[in-house]
Structure formats: C-alpha cells, structure tokens
Amino acid sequence: MAGIVAERIYSIRLRQKMKKYPKWLRAKKAVKYVRNFLSRHMKVEPENVKIDKSVNEKIWERGSQKPPARIRVRAVKFDDGIVEVELVS
C-alpha cells in the first residue's frame, strides 16, 4: 500500500478559462484543464492524475455547454506518484 505524501484542497476556477472555447467543447476542455491544473500543482505527469467519477459528473452535470464556474476538489498524492482527485462537498 502506498503512503500519502500530500493532501490538498483546491478551488479550481473554470469560468474565464472555458469562455474561449466553443460551447459544445467546454465540459470536455474543463476535465482536461482540471487534470493539467492538478498535475502542475502536485508535480506529477497528467496521466498520473486519477479523477473520481464524482468530479466528472459535477462538470458534466448541466451538459457540455455549461460547466460550473468553479469546482472544489481534494487531491491526495501517494508516494508512488499517483494523484487521486475527489469532489469536496
């Protein structure tokens, strides 16, 4: 079992970042942005960020055209370099 190295809560702002994309691409780009944001802040590769189903459902909740303005997530980094992300209620 891998040990926990770091656990952080992030509030990721999506509103301004997603306005530059066409409406039909916004939720898809928001998921990619969350993955890249967390890989940058937790210092791991993007493919090592495992996004929980609850985060994905929250982003896609109102369809592909209207992702939420911000999302709060808890990121847990393990010593094997994997980051697991879950929604903070």
FENLINZI-V551516 format. One record per helix or strand. SS is the DSSP state (H for helix, E for strand). FROM is the first residue (numbers start at 1). TO is the last residue. If there is no record, write none. Layout:
BEGIN
ss/from/to
SS/FROM/TO
SS/FROM/TO
END
This chain:
BEGIN
ss/from/to
E/4/13
H/15/18
H/23/42
H/46/48
E/49/51
H/53/59
E/70/78
E/83/87
END
